[in-house]
Amino acid sequence: MKIPTQIILIVFVLTGMSVFGQAPPPPPPPPDVPAVPIGGNIFVLLLVATIYGARKIYDLKLNKKTPM
């Protein structure tokens, strides 16, 4: 059984397209990225949030209408 040359040519072209048609790998990340502190001044933020929450609760209780 003889395989036509057109079929062989199509197989080689499709194989070449799948091998060489791939995207290149991404570039490496930049070196020496400066470290950024995530938890800087977290206690100040918690203190402000607590004071704000306490004030909102106080205001809601102060402005609460009394039932008659």
mmCIF file as Biopython writes it, N, C-alpha, C and O atoms, coordinates in Angstrom:
data_model
#
loop_
_atom_site.group_PDB
_atom_site.id
_atom_site.type_symbol
_atom_site.label_atom_id
_atom_site.label_alt_id
_atom_site.label_comp_id
_atom_site.label_asym_id
_atom_site.label_entity_id
_atom_site.label_seq_id
_atom_site.pdbx_PDB_ins_code
_atom_site.Cartn_x
_atom_site.Cartn_y
_atom_site.Cartn_z
_atom_site.occupancy
_atom_site.B_iso_or_equiv
_atom_site.auth_seq_id
_atom_site.auth_asym_id
_atom_site.pdbx_PDB_model_num
ATOM 1   N N  . MET A ? 1  ? 0.852   -1.172 0.000  1.0 0.0 1  A 1 
ATOM 2   C CA . MET A ? 1  ? 0.000   0.000  0.000  1.0 0.0 1  A 1 
ATOM 3   C C  . MET A ? 1  ? 0.899   1.237  0.000  1.0 0.0 1  A 1 
ATOM 4   O O  . MET A ? 1  ? 1.794   1.368  0.835  1.0 0.0 1  A 1 
ATOM 5   N N  . LYS A ? 2  ? 0.654   2.114  -0.922 1.0 0.0 2  A 1 
ATOM 6   C CA . LYS A ? 2  ? 1.482   3.309  -1.061 1.0 0.0 2  A 1 
ATOM 7   C C  . LYS A ? 2  ? 0.710   4.527  -0.537 1.0 0.0 2  A 1 
ATOM 8   O O  . LYS A ? 2  ? -0.450  4.751  -0.885 1.0 0.0 2  A 1 
ATOM 9   N N  . ILE A ? 3  ? 1.399   5.311  0.318  1.0 0.0 3  A 1 
ATOM 10  C CA . ILE A ? 3  ? 0.780   6.511  0.889  1.0 0.0 3  A 1 
ATOM 11  C C  . ILE A ? 3  ? 1.075   7.682  -0.033 1.0 0.0 3  A 1 
ATOM 12  O O  . ILE A ? 3  ? 2.233   7.919  -0.377 1.0 0.0 3  A 1 
ATOM 13  N N  . PRO A ? 4  ? 0.042   8.421  -0.441 1.0 0.0 4  A 1 
ATOM 14  C CA . PRO A ? 4  ? 0.279   9.561  -1.329 1.0 0.0 4  A 1 
ATOM 15  C C  . PRO A ? 4  ? 1.164   10.628 -0.663 1.0 0.0 4  A 1 
ATOM 16  O O  . PRO A ? 4  ? 1.114   10.814 0.553  1.0 0.0 4  A 1 
ATOM 17  N N  . THR A ? 5  ? 1.939   11.297 -1.441 1.0 0.0 5  A 1 
ATOM 18  C CA . THR A ? 5  ? 2.864   12.300 -0.915 1.0 0.0 5  A 1 
ATOM 19  C C  . THR A ? 5  ? 2.133   13.518 -0.359 1.0 0.0 5  A 1 
ATOM 20  O O  . THR A ? 5  ? 2.677   14.218 0.495  1.0 0.0 5  A 1 
ATOM 21  N N  . GLN A ? 6  ? 0.930   13.783 -0.817 1.0 0.0 6  A 1 
ATOM 22  C CA . GLN A ? 6  ? 0.172   14.923 -0.288 1.0 0.0 6  A 1 
ATOM 23  C C  . GLN A ? 6  ? -0.207  14.701 1.175  1.0 0.0 6  A 1 
ATOM 24  O O  . GLN A ? 6  ? -0.166  15.637 1.974  1.0 0.0 6  A 1 
ATOM 25  N N  . ILE A ? 7  ? -0.576  13.472 1.529  1.0 0.0 7  A 1 
ATOM 26  C CA . ILE A ? 7  ? -0.933  13.172 2.921  1.0 0.0 7  A 1 
ATOM 27  C C  . ILE A ? 7  ? 0.293   13.316 3.805  1.0 0.0 7  A 1 
ATOM 28  O O  . ILE A ? 7  ? 0.193   13.875 4.898  1.0 0.0 7  A 1 
ATOM 29  N N  . ILE A ? 8  ? 1.433   12.836 3.371  1.0 0.0 8  A 1 
ATOM 30  C CA . ILE A ? 8  ? 2.666   12.970 4.146  1.0 0.0 8  A 1 
ATOM 31  C C  . ILE A ? 8  ? 3.019   14.443 4.325  1.0 0.0 8  A 1 
ATOM 32  O O  . ILE A ? 8  ? 3.414   14.864 5.412  1.0 0.0 8  A 1 
ATOM 33  N N  . LEU A ? 9  ? 2.876   15.225 3.257  1.0 0.0 9  A 1 
ATOM 34  C CA . LEU A ? 9  ? 3.173   16.650 3.328  1.0 0.0 9  A 1 
ATOM 35  C C  . LEU A ? 9  ? 2.229   17.352 4.315  1.0 0.0 9  A 1 
ATOM 36  O O  . LEU A ? 9  ? 2.681   18.196 5.090  1.0 0.0 9  A 1 
ATOM 37  N N  . ILE A ? 10 ? 0.957   17.031 4.304  1.0 0.0 10 A 1 
ATOM 38  C CA . ILE A ? 10 ? -0.009  17.637 5.230  1.0 0.0 10 A 1 
ATOM 39  C C  . ILE A ? 10 ? 0.317   17.272 6.672  1.0 0.0 10 A 1 
ATOM 40  O O  . ILE A ? 10 ? 0.235   18.125 7.556  1.0 0.0 10 A 1 
ATOM 41  N N  . VAL A ? 11 ? 0.685   16.022 6.923  1.0 0.0 11 A 1 
ATOM 42  C CA . VAL A ? 11 ? 1.041   15.593 8.289  1.0 0.0 11 A 1 
ATOM 43  C C  . VAL A ? 11 ? 2.261   16.363 8.774  1.0 0.0 11 A 1 
ATOM 44  O O  . VAL A ? 11 ? 2.276   16.818 9.918  1.0 0.0 11 A 1 
ATOM 45  N N  . PHE A ? 12 ? 3.293   16.525 7.932  1.0 0.0 12 A 1 
ATOM 46  C CA . PHE A ? 12 ? 4.486   17.261 8.340  1.0 0.0 12 A 1 
ATOM 47  C C  . PHE A ? 12 ? 4.184   18.744 8.585  1.0 0.0 12 A 1 
ATOM 48  O O  . PHE A ? 12 ? 4.724   19.331 9.523  1.0 0.0 12 A 1 
ATOM 49  N N  . VAL A ? 13 ? 3.347   19.345 7.775  1.0 0.0 13 A 1 
ATOM 50  C CA . VAL A ? 13 ? 3.008   20.757 7.948  1.0 0.0 13 A 1 
ATOM 51  C C  . VAL A ? 13 ? 2.223   20.964 9.243  1.0 0.0 13 A 1 
ATOM 52  O O  . VAL A ? 13 ? 2.510   21.894 9.997  1.0 0.0 13 A 1 
ATOM 53  N N  . LEU A ? 14 ? 1.232   20.105 9.507  1.0 0.0 14 A 1 
ATOM 54  C CA . LEU A ? 14 ? 0.442   20.252 10.734 1.0 0.0 14 A 1 
ATOM 55  C C  . LEU A ? 14 ? 1.287   19.988 11.981 1.0 0.0 14 A 1 
ATOM 56  O O  . LEU A ? 14 ? 1.106   20.650 13.003 1.0 0.0 14 A 1 
ATOM 57  N N  . THR A ? 15 ? 2.197   19.037 11.902 1.0 0.0 15 A 1 
ATOM 58  C CA . THR A ? 15 ? 3.089   18.768 13.034 1.0 0.0 15 A 1 
ATOM 59  C C  . THR A ? 15 ? 4.017   19.952 13.275 1.0 0.0 15 A 1 
ATOM 60  O O  . THR A ? 15 ? 4.247   20.339 14.421 1.0 0.0 15 A 1 
ATOM 61  N N  . GLY A ? 16 ? 4.544   20.521 12.216 1.0 0.0 16 A 1 
ATOM 62  C CA . GLY A ? 16 ? 5.424   21.683 12.351 1.0 0.0 16 A 1 
ATOM 63  C C  . GLY A ? 16 ? 4.693   22.883 12.913 1.0 0.0 16 A 1 
ATOM 64  O O  . GLY A ? 16 ? 5.252   23.640 13.706 1.0 0.0 16 A 1 
ATOM 65  N N  . MET A ? 17 ? 3.433   23.062 12.504 1.0 0.0 17 A 1 
ATOM 66  C CA . MET A ? 17 ? 2.662   24.195 13.034 1.0 0.0 17 A 1 
ATOM 67  C C  . MET A ? 17 ? 2.392   24.033 14.521 1.0 0.0 17 A 1 
ATOM 68  O O  . MET A ? 17 ? 2.391   25.017 15.261 1.0 0.0 17 A 1 
ATOM 69  N N  . SER A ? 18 ? 2.163   22.801 14.967 1.0 0.0 18 A 1 
ATOM 70  C CA . SER A ? 18 ? 1.876   22.605 16.388 1.0 0.0 18 A 1 
ATOM 71  C C  . SER A ? 18 ? 3.136   22.747 17.240 1.0 0.0 18 A 1 
ATOM 72  O O  . SER A ? 18 ? 3.051   23.141 18.403 1.0 0.0 18 A 1 
ATOM 73  N N  . VAL A ? 19 ? 4.290   22.433 16.683 1.0 0.0 19 A 1 
ATOM 74  C CA . VAL A ? 19 ? 5.540   22.534 17.440 1.0 0.0 19 A 1 
ATOM 75  C C  . VAL A ? 19 ? 6.055   23.963 17.463 1.0 0.0 19 A 1 
ATOM 76  O O  . VAL A ? 19 ? 6.430   24.467 18.521 1.0 0.0 19 A 1 
ATOM 77  N N  . PHE A ? 20 ? 6.080   24.621 16.311 1.0 0.0 20 A 1 
ATOM 78  C CA . PHE A ? 20 ? 6.671   25.948 16.222 1.0 0.0 20 A 1 
ATOM 79  C C  . PHE A ? 20 ? 5.661   27.076 16.401 1.0 0.0 20 A 1 
ATOM 80  O O  . PHE A ? 20 ? 6.058   28.240 16.457 1.0 0.0 20 A 1 
ATOM 81  N N  . GLY A ? 21 ? 4.394   26.775 16.489 1.0 0.0 21 A 1 
ATOM 82  C CA . GLY A ? 21 ? 3.367   27.799 16.619 1.0 0.0 21 A 1 
ATOM 83  C C  . GLY A ? 21 ? 3.021   28.139 18.055 1.0 0.0 21 A 1 
ATOM 84  O O  . GLY A ? 21 ? 2.081   28.898 18.292 1.0 0.0 21 A 1 
ATOM 85  N N  . GLN A ? 22 ? 3.750   27.604 19.017 1.0 0.0 22 A 1 
ATOM 86  C CA . GLN A ? 22 ? 3.457   27.847 20.424 1.0 0.0 22 A 1 
ATOM 87  C C  . GLN A ? 22 ? 3.983   29.216 20.842 1.0 0.0 22 A 1 
ATOM 88  O O  . GLN A ? 22 ? 4.930   29.741 20.256 1.0 0.0 22 A 1 
ATOM 89  N N  . ALA A ? 23 ? 3.347   29.781 21.871 1.0 0.0 23 A 1 
ATOM 90  C CA . ALA A ? 23 ? 3.767   31.080 22.387 1.0 0.0 23 A 1 
ATOM 91  C C  . ALA A ? 23 ? 5.071   30.932 23.170 1.0 0.0 23 A 1 
ATOM 92  O O  . ALA A ? 23 ? 5.302   29.897 23.794 1.0 0.0 23 A 1 
ATOM 93  N N  . PRO A ? 24 ? 5.914   31.944 23.142 1.0 0.0 24 A 1 
ATOM 94  C CA . PRO A ? 24 ? 7.162   31.867 23.908 1.0 0.0 24 A 1 
ATOM 95  C C  . PRO A ? 24 ? 6.874   31.997 25.405 1.0 0.0 24 A 1 
ATOM 96  O O  . PRO A ? 24 ? 5.848   32.559 25.789 1.0 0.0 24 A 1 
ATOM 97  N N  . PRO A ? 25 ? 7.758   31.488 26.242 1.0 0.0 25 A 1 
ATOM 98  C CA . PRO A ? 25 ? 7.531   31.587 27.689 1.0 0.0 25 A 1 
ATOM 99  C C  . PRO A ? 25 ? 7.588   33.042 28.150 1.0 0.0 25 A 1 
ATOM 100 O O  . PRO A ? 25 ? 8.241   33.868 27.512 1.0 0.0 25 A 1 
ATOM 101 N N  . PRO A ? 26 ? 6.902   33.362 29.262 1.0 0.0 26 A 1 
ATOM 102 C CA . PRO A ? 26 ? 6.916   34.749 29.745 1.0 0.0 26 A 1 
ATOM 103 C C  . PRO A ? 26 ? 8.300   35.143 30.255 1.0 0.0 26 A 1 
ATOM 104 O O  . PRO A ? 26 ? 9.095   34.278 30.622 1.0 0.0 26 A 1 
ATOM 105 N N  . PRO A ? 27 ? 8.588   36.436 30.279 1.0 0.0 27 A 1 
ATOM 106 C CA . PRO A ? 27 ? 9.896   36.878 30.767 1.0 0.0 27 A 1 
ATOM 107 C C  . PRO A ? 27 ? 10.018  36.650 32.274 1.0 0.0 27 A 1 
ATOM 108 O O  . PRO A ? 27 ? 9.009   36.606 32.977 1.0 0.0 27 A 1 
ATOM 109 N N  . PRO A ? 28 ? 11.238  36.507 32.770 1.0 0.0 28 A 1 
ATOM 110 C CA . PRO A ? 28 ? 11.417  36.286 34.206 1.0 0.0 28 A 1 
ATOM 111 C C  . PRO A ? 28 ? 11.038  37.543 34.994 1.0 0.0 28 A 1 
ATOM 112 O O  . PRO A ? 28 ? 11.094  38.654 34.467 1.0 0.0 28 A 1 
ATOM 113 N N  . PRO A ? 29 ? 10.651  37.359 36.259 1.0 0.0 29 A 1 
ATOM 114 C CA . PRO A ? 29 ? 10.278  38.529 37.068 1.0 0.0 29 A 1 
ATOM 115 C C  . PRO A ? 29 ? 11.484  39.416 37.339 1.0 0.0 29 A 1 
ATOM 116 O O  . PRO A ? 29 ? 12.619  38.939 37.332 1.0 0.0 29 A 1 
ATOM 117 N N  . PRO A ? 30 ? 11.248  40.708 37.578 1.0 0.0 30 A 1 
ATOM 118 C CA . PRO A ? 30 ? 12.377  41.609 37.849 1.0 0.0 30 A 1 
ATOM 119 C C  . PRO A ? 30 ? 13.049  41.254 39.173 1.0 0.0 30 A 1 
ATOM 120 O O  . PRO A ? 30 ? 12.371  40.888 40.132 1.0 0.0 30 A 1 
ATOM 121 N N  . PRO A ? 31 ? 14.360  41.357 39.230 1.0 0.0 31 A 1 
ATOM 122 C CA . PRO A ? 31 ? 15.069  41.006 40.465 1.0 0.0 31 A 1 
ATOM 123 C C  . PRO A ? 31 ? 14.975  42.107 41.522 1.0 0.0 31 A 1 
ATOM 124 O O  . PRO A ? 31 ? 14.758  43.275 41.203 1.0 0.0 31 A 1 
ATOM 125 N N  . ASP A ? 32 ? 15.139  41.720 42.760 1.0 0.0 32 A 1 
ATOM 126 C CA . ASP A ? 32 ? 15.215  42.631 43.908 1.0 0.0 32 A 1 
ATOM 127 C C  . ASP A ? 32 ? 14.024  43.587 43.983 1.0 0.0 32 A 1 
ATOM 128 O O  . ASP A ? 32 ? 14.186  44.804 43.891 1.0 0.0 32 A 1 
ATOM 129 N N  . VAL A ? 33 ? 12.833  43.023 44.150 1.0 0.0 33 A 1 
ATOM 130 C CA . VAL A ? 33 ? 11.646  43.842 44.359 1.0 0.0 33 A 1 
ATOM 131 C C  . VAL A ? 33 ? 11.677  44.305 45.819 1.0 0.0 33 A 1 
ATOM 132 O O  . VAL A ? 33 ? 11.804  43.472 46.716 1.0 0.0 33 A 1 
ATOM 133 N N  . PRO A ? 34 ? 11.563  45.613 46.078 1.0 0.0 34 A 1 
ATOM 134 C CA . PRO A ? 34 ? 11.655  46.079 47.461 1.0 0.0 34 A 1 
ATOM 135 C C  . PRO A ? 34 ? 10.494  45.543 48.306 1.0 0.0 34 A 1 
ATOM 136 O O  . PRO A ? 34 ? 9.356   45.465 47.844 1.0 0.0 34 A 1 
ATOM 137 N N  . ALA A ? 35 ? 10.801  45.187 49.516 1.0 0.0 35 A 1 
ATOM 138 C CA . ALA A ? 35 ? 9.796   44.648 50.430 1.0 0.0 35 A 1 
ATOM 139 C C  . ALA A ? 35 ? 8.946   45.789 50.981 1.0 0.0 35 A 1 
ATOM 140 O O  . ALA A ? 35 ? 9.464   46.836 51.370 1.0 0.0 35 A 1 
ATOM 141 N N  . VAL A ? 36 ? 7.637   45.567 51.008 1.0 0.0 36 A 1 
ATOM 142 C CA . VAL A ? 36 ? 6.708   46.569 51.515 1.0 0.0 36 A 1 
ATOM 143 C C  . VAL A ? 36 ? 6.040   45.989 52.752 1.0 0.0 36 A 1 
ATOM 144 O O  . VAL A ? 36 ? 5.468   44.900 52.685 1.0 0.0 36 A 1 
ATOM 145 N N  . PRO A ? 37 ? 6.098   46.692 53.884 1.0 0.0 37 A 1 
ATOM 146 C CA . PRO A ? 37 ? 5.460   46.159 55.084 1.0 0.0 37 A 1 
ATOM 147 C C  . PRO A ? 37 ? 3.934   46.196 54.950 1.0 0.0 37 A 1 
ATOM 148 O O  . PRO A ? 37 ? 3.355   47.233 54.625 1.0 0.0 37 A 1 
ATOM 149 N N  . ILE A ? 38 ? 3.303   45.068 55.200 1.0 0.0 38 A 1 
ATOM 150 C CA . ILE A ? 38 ? 1.855   44.988 55.060 1.0 0.0 38 A 1 
ATOM 151 C C  . ILE A ? 38 ? 1.169   45.453 56.342 1.0 0.0 38 A 1 
ATOM 152 O O  . ILE A ? 38 ? 0.134   46.117 56.284 1.0 0.0 38 A 1 
ATOM 153 N N  . GLY A ? 39 ? 1.737   45.110 57.498 1.0 0.0 39 A 1 
ATOM 154 C CA . GLY A ? 39 ? 1.077   45.404 58.762 1.0 0.0 39 A 1 
ATOM 155 C C  . GLY A ? 39 ? 1.546   46.690 59.417 1.0 0.0 39 A 1 
ATOM 156 O O  . GLY A ? 39 ? 1.468   46.815 60.639 1.0 0.0 39 A 1 
ATOM 157 N N  . GLY A ? 40 ? 2.030   47.646 58.644 1.0 0.0 40 A 1 
ATOM 158 C CA . GLY A ? 40 ? 2.492   48.894 59.233 1.0 0.0 40 A 1 
ATOM 159 C C  . GLY A ? 40 ? 1.343   49.711 59.783 1.0 0.0 40 A 1 
ATOM 160 O O  . GLY A ? 40 ? 0.356   49.945 59.085 1.0 0.0 40 A 1 
ATOM 161 N N  . ASN A ? 41 ? 1.459   50.149 61.031 1.0 0.0 41 A 1 
ATOM 162 C CA . ASN A ? 41 ? 0.467   50.972 61.721 1.0 0.0 41 A 1 
ATOM 163 C C  . ASN A ? 41 ? -0.906  50.317 61.797 1.0 0.0 41 A 1 
ATOM 164 O O  . ASN A ? 41 ? -1.926  51.002 61.733 1.0 0.0 41 A 1 
ATOM 165 N N  . ILE A ? 42 ? -0.935  48.996 61.932 1.0 0.0 42 A 1 
ATOM 166 C CA . ILE A ? 42 ? -2.217  48.298 62.014 1.0 0.0 42 A 1 
ATOM 167 C C  . ILE A ? 42 ? -2.923  48.619 63.329 1.0 0.0 42 A 1 
ATOM 168 O O  . ILE A ? 42 ? -4.153  48.628 63.383 1.0 0.0 42 A 1 
ATOM 169 N N  . PHE A ? 43 ? -2.161  48.883 64.387 1.0 0.0 43 A 1 
ATOM 170 C CA . PHE A ? 43 ? -2.785  49.190 65.672 1.0 0.0 43 A 1 
ATOM 171 C C  . PHE A ? 43 ? -3.484  50.551 65.638 1.0 0.0 43 A 1 
ATOM 172 O O  . PHE A ? 43 ? -4.530  50.725 66.262 1.0 0.0 43 A 1 
ATOM 173 N N  . VAL A ? 44 ? -2.923  51.495 64.926 1.0 0.0 44 A 1 
ATOM 174 C CA . VAL A ? 44 ? -3.566  52.800 64.780 1.0 0.0 44 A 1 
ATOM 175 C C  . VAL A ? 44 ? -4.879  52.643 64.016 1.0 0.0 44 A 1 
ATOM 176 O O  . VAL A ? 44 ? -5.889  53.250 64.371 1.0 0.0 44 A 1 
ATOM 177 N N  . LEU A ? 45 ? -4.856  51.833 62.975 1.0 0.0 45 A 1 
ATOM 178 C CA . LEU A ? 45 ? -6.066  51.591 62.198 1.0 0.0 45 A 1 
ATOM 179 C C  . LEU A ? 45 ? -7.136  50.919 63.055 1.0 0.0 45 A 1 
ATOM 180 O O  . LEU A ? 45 ? -8.308  51.287 62.976 1.0 0.0 45 A 1 
ATOM 181 N N  . LEU A ? 46 ? -6.752  49.951 63.861 1.0 0.0 46 A 1 
ATOM 182 C CA . LEU A ? 46 ? -7.721  49.283 64.745 1.0 0.0 46 A 1 
ATOM 183 C C  . LEU A ? 46 ? -8.270  50.246 65.785 1.0 0.0 46 A 1 
ATOM 184 O O  . LEU A ? 46 ? -9.458  50.188 66.101 1.0 0.0 46 A 1 
ATOM 185 N N  . LEU A ? 47 ? -7.447  51.123 66.320 1.0 0.0 47 A 1 
ATOM 186 C CA . LEU A ? 47 ? -7.890  52.097 67.307 1.0 0.0 47 A 1 
ATOM 187 C C  . LEU A ? 47 ? -8.900  53.066 66.689 1.0 0.0 47 A 1 
ATOM 188 O O  . LEU A ? 47 ? -9.934  53.348 67.295 1.0 0.0 47 A 1 
ATOM 189 N N  . VAL A ? 48 ? -8.615  53.568 65.512 1.0 0.0 48 A 1 
ATOM 190 C CA . VAL A ? 48 ? -9.531  54.491 64.839 1.0 0.0 48 A 1 
ATOM 191 C C  . VAL A ? 48 ? -10.841 53.788 64.516 1.0 0.0 48 A 1 
ATOM 192 O O  . VAL A ? 48 ? -11.908 54.380 64.680 1.0 0.0 48 A 1 
ATOM 193 N N  . ALA A ? 49 ? -10.787 52.538 64.061 1.0 0.0 49 A 1 
ATOM 194 C CA . ALA A ? 49 ? -11.998 51.792 63.736 1.0 0.0 49 A 1 
ATOM 195 C C  . ALA A ? 49 ? -12.834 51.543 64.988 1.0 0.0 49 A 1 
ATOM 196 O O  . ALA A ? 49 ? -14.061 51.610 64.927 1.0 0.0 49 A 1 
ATOM 197 N N  . THR A ? 50 ? -12.198 51.259 66.118 1.0 0.0 50 A 1 
ATOM 198 C CA . THR A ? 50 ? -12.920 51.037 67.362 1.0 0.0 50 A 1 
ATOM 199 C C  . THR A ? 50 ? -13.598 52.317 67.839 1.0 0.0 50 A 1 
ATOM 200 O O  . THR A ? 50 ? -14.753 52.290 68.265 1.0 0.0 50 A 1 
ATOM 201 N N  . ILE A ? 51 ? -12.890 53.424 67.767 1.0 0.0 51 A 1 
ATOM 202 C CA . ILE A ? 51 ? -13.476 54.706 68.181 1.0 0.0 51 A 1 
ATOM 203 C C  . ILE A ? 51 ? -14.644 55.069 67.276 1.0 0.0 51 A 1 
ATOM 204 O O  . ILE A ? 51 ? -15.679 55.528 67.761 1.0 0.0 51 A 1 
ATOM 205 N N  . TYR A ? 52 ? -14.498 54.875 65.986 1.0 0.0 52 A 1 
ATOM 206 C CA . TYR A ? 52 ? -15.577 55.190 65.038 1.0 0.0 52 A 1 
ATOM 207 C C  . TYR A ? 52 ? -16.800 54.302 65.298 1.0 0.0 52 A 1 
ATOM 208 O O  . TYR A ? 52 ? -17.933 54.783 65.299 1.0 0.0 52 A 1 
ATOM 209 N N  . GLY A ? 53 ? -16.564 53.013 65.515 1.0 0.0 53 A 1 
ATOM 210 C CA . GLY A ? 53 ? -17.673 52.094 65.798 1.0 0.0 53 A 1 
ATOM 211 C C  . GLY A ? 53 ? -18.385 52.444 67.077 1.0 0.0 53 A 1 
ATOM 212 O O  . GLY A ? 53 ? -19.613 52.393 67.129 1.0 0.0 53 A 1 
ATOM 213 N N  . ALA A ? 54 ? -17.638 52.804 68.129 1.0 0.0 54 A 1 
ATOM 214 C CA . ALA A ? 54 ? -18.257 53.173 69.395 1.0 0.0 54 A 1 
ATOM 215 C C  . ALA A ? 54 ? -19.082 54.445 69.233 1.0 0.0 54 A 1 
ATOM 216 O O  . ALA A ? 54 ? -20.166 54.554 69.805 1.0 0.0 54 A 1 
ATOM 217 N N  . ARG A ? 55 ? -18.590 55.388 68.477 1.0 0.0 55 A 1 
ATOM 218 C CA . ARG A ? 55 ? -19.341 56.627 68.257 1.0 0.0 55 A 1 
ATOM 219 C C  . ARG A ? 55 ? -20.623 56.365 67.475 1.0 0.0 55 A 1 
ATOM 220 O O  . ARG A ? 55 ? -21.664 56.940 67.793 1.0 0.0 55 A 1 
ATOM 221 N N  . LYS A ? 56 ? -20.564 55.502 66.452 1.0 0.0 56 A 1 
ATOM 222 C CA . LYS A ? 56 ? -21.770 55.179 65.687 1.0 0.0 56 A 1 
ATOM 223 C C  . LYS A ? 56 ? -22.813 54.484 66.563 1.0 0.0 56 A 1 
ATOM 224 O O  . LYS A ? 56 ? -24.004 54.778 66.459 1.0 0.0 56 A 1 
ATOM 225 N N  . ILE A ? 57 ? -22.378 53.578 67.412 1.0 0.0 57 A 1 
ATOM 226 C CA . ILE A ? 57 ? -23.310 52.899 68.320 1.0 0.0 57 A 1 
ATOM 227 C C  . ILE A ? 57 ? -23.920 53.903 69.291 1.0 0.0 57 A 1 
ATOM 228 O O  . ILE A ? 57 ? -25.123 53.860 69.546 1.0 0.0 57 A 1 
ATOM 229 N N  . TYR A ? 58 ? -23.111 54.802 69.833 1.0 0.0 58 A 1 
ATOM 230 C CA . TYR A ? 58 ? -23.612 55.820 70.752 1.0 0.0 58 A 1 
ATOM 231 C C  . TYR A ? 58 ? -24.629 56.724 70.058 1.0 0.0 58 A 1 
ATOM 232 O O  . TYR A ? 58 ? -25.679 57.023 70.626 1.0 0.0 58 A 1 
ATOM 233 N N  . ASP A ? 59 ? -24.326 57.164 68.831 1.0 0.0 59 A 1 
ATOM 234 C CA . ASP A ? 59 ? -25.244 58.027 68.093 1.0 0.0 59 A 1 
ATOM 235 C C  . ASP A ? 59 ? -26.553 57.314 67.780 1.0 0.0 59 A 1 
ATOM 236 O O  . ASP A ? 59 ? -27.621 57.923 67.845 1.0 0.0 59 A 1 
ATOM 237 N N  . LEU A ? 60 ? -26.482 56.032 67.443 1.0 0.0 60 A 1 
ATOM 238 C CA . LEU A ? 60 ? -27.709 55.288 67.147 1.0 0.0 60 A 1 
ATOM 239 C C  . LEU A ? 60 ? -28.575 55.126 68.399 1.0 0.0 60 A 1 
ATOM 240 O O  . LEU A ? 60 ? -29.801 55.202 68.313 1.0 0.0 60 A 1 
ATOM 241 N N  . LYS A ? 61 ? -27.962 54.907 69.544 1.0 0.0 61 A 1 
ATOM 242 C CA . LYS A ? 61 ? -28.722 54.755 70.777 1.0 0.0 61 A 1 
ATOM 243 C C  . LYS A ? 61 ? -29.274 56.095 71.245 1.0 0.0 61 A 1 
ATOM 244 O O  . LYS A ? 61 ? -30.351 56.150 71.839 1.0 0.0 61 A 1 
ATOM 245 N N  . LEU A ? 62 ? -28.542 57.174 70.981 1.0 0.0 62 A 1 
ATOM 246 C CA . LEU A ? 62 ? -28.981 58.499 71.394 1.0 0.0 62 A 1 
ATOM 247 C C  . LEU A ? 62 ? -30.181 58.978 70.563 1.0 0.0 62 A 1 
ATOM 248 O O  . LEU A ? 62 ? -31.095 59.614 71.088 1.0 0.0 62 A 1 
ATOM 249 N N  . ASN A ? 63 ? -30.166 58.667 69.277 1.0 0.0 63 A 1 
ATOM 250 C CA . ASN A ? 63 ? -31.232 59.114 68.392 1.0 0.0 63 A 1 
ATOM 251 C C  . ASN A ? 63 ? -32.369 58.112 68.263 1.0 0.0 63 A 1 
ATOM 252 O O  . ASN A ? 63 ? -33.253 58.295 67.426 1.0 0.0 63 A 1 
ATOM 253 N N  . LYS A ? 64 ? -32.368 57.068 69.066 1.0 0.0 64 A 1 
ATOM 254 C CA . LYS A ? 64 ? -33.415 56.061 68.994 1.0 0.0 64 A 1 
ATOM 255 C C  . LYS A ? 64 ? -34.719 56.648 69.534 1.0 0.0 64 A 1 
ATOM 256 O O  . LYS A ? 64 ? -34.746 57.243 70.611 1.0 0.0 64 A 1 
ATOM 257 N N  . LYS A ? 65 ? -35.774 56.473 68.785 1.0 0.0 65 A 1 
ATOM 258 C CA . LYS A ? 65 ? -37.081 56.991 69.201 1.0 0.0 65 A 1 
ATOM 259 C C  . LYS A ? 65 ? -37.684 56.040 70.232 1.0 0.0 65 A 1 
ATOM 260 O O  . LYS A ? 65 ? -37.614 54.819 70.086 1.0 0.0 65 A 1 
ATOM 261 N N  . THR A ? 66 ? -38.265 56.608 71.254 1.0 0.0 66 A 1 
ATOM 262 C CA . THR A ? 66 ? -38.907 55.810 72.283 1.0 0.0 66 A 1 
ATOM 263 C C  . THR A ? 66 ? -40.350 55.508 71.874 1.0 0.0 66 A 1 
ATOM 264 O O  . THR A ? 66 ? -41.040 56.401 71.383 1.0 0.0 66 A 1 
ATOM 265 N N  . PRO A ? 67 ? -40.819 54.281 72.062 1.0 0.0 67 A 1 
ATOM 266 C CA . PRO A ? 67 ? -42.200 53.966 71.716 1.0 0.0 67 A 1 
ATOM 267 C C  . PRO A ? 67 ? -43.164 54.571 72.730 1.0 0.0 67 A 1 
ATOM 268 O O  . PRO A ? 67 ? -42.832 54.703 73.908 1.0 0.0 67 A 1 
ATOM 269 N N  . MET A ? 68 ? -44.327 54.928 72.281 1.0 0.0 68 A 1 
ATOM 270 C CA . MET A ? 68 ? -45.311 55.531 73.173 1.0 0.0 68 A 1 
ATOM 271 C C  . MET A ? 68 ? -46.318 54.534 73.627 1.0 0.0 68 A 1 
ATOM 272 O O  . MET A ? 68 ? -47.224 54.874 74.388 1.0 0.0 68 A 1 
#
